[in-house]
């Protein structure tokens, strides 16, 4: 997956940036998301070796 900003994802998914930020926070807690700052932008990259098996970390974060 190519890196995207929160604003890019909000536009693509037709959600507000705060909603996208909440989803991204869950993914960061499960170590499925890598973030890198480029100037004033933060680029988010999904880091899943096998997207069909995200593991228990995702389930734990989602069920909180």
MORARA-V819292 format. One record per helix or strand of 3 or more residues. SS is the DSSP state (A for helix, B for strand). FROM is the first residue (numbers start at 1). LEN is the number of residues. If there is no record, write none. Layout:
BEGIN
ss=SS from=FROM len=LEN
ss=SS from=FROM len=LEN
END
This chain:
BEGIN
ss=A from=6 len=8
ss=A from=17 len=13
ss=B from=33 len=6
ss=B from=41 len=6
ss=A from=56 len=7
END
